[in-house]
């Protein structure tokens, strides 16, 4: 590679994101966190697959098959995101009573669904034309967008609950569950802020010249890059905390009672302990 070659911000952020995901997967596998957080692991791996697909498939396939693959992965990501929310909630509030679980779930879903219902844009059903291939692709895109918004809202709500009430259950401070929830909610909040800012720009700014249009598109690219930086910071956060054991784990291992055969040997032959 030429020493004077210049990488774009998009390429640098893509490389850092993909490398961070690989390191996080190594930590999850090497430190045996996958057993506790299988869907979180699947979500990170699926995001890495989407990044690879963008590089390996873009420009090498026809437009329609490429859109089908990308939209299918996006819908699958939304489904896995919902499972991650359920997984984190179960880990954080496992000791909660059944009535508390039901009321909390209904409240979170009600708030999130209400926000999604008012979160524009919503296309007209006639515009989808689901009887055509293009209409089906639009429907898949709509499901992916609204599904991501629903997951983001639930994630932010859950993160707030874990921070406020997690210490009373199983999601106390310095626990892996709370660190995962904080990272997920931060990423979700940043992405919703980017979407909201872009919607405001789209409604209020109407470019009339090519330089104005390019300036607005450059602003959109900067917002997306800022969101990617937040995600990279979350990856570093997860790597640092998931590498470490939760408080009390090492103490529990040190205070583990001696094996039965060791107790038997010391009881039968006390002289062994005196000689040591």
Secondary structure, DSSP 8 states (H G I E B T S, - for coil): --TT----HHHHHHHHHHHHHHHHHHHHHHTT-TTT-HHHHHHHHHHHHHHHHHHHHTTTS-HHHHHHHHHHHHHHHHHHHHHHHHHHHHHHSTTS-HHHHHHHHHHHHHHHHHHHHHSS----HHHH-TTSHHHHHHHHHHHHHHHHHHHHHHHHHHHHHHHHHGGGTT--TT-HHHHHHHHHHHHHHHHHHHHHHHHHHHHH----SHHHHHHHHHHHHHHHHHHHHHHHHHHHHHHHHHHS--TTHHHHHHT----HHHHHHHHH-THHHHH-
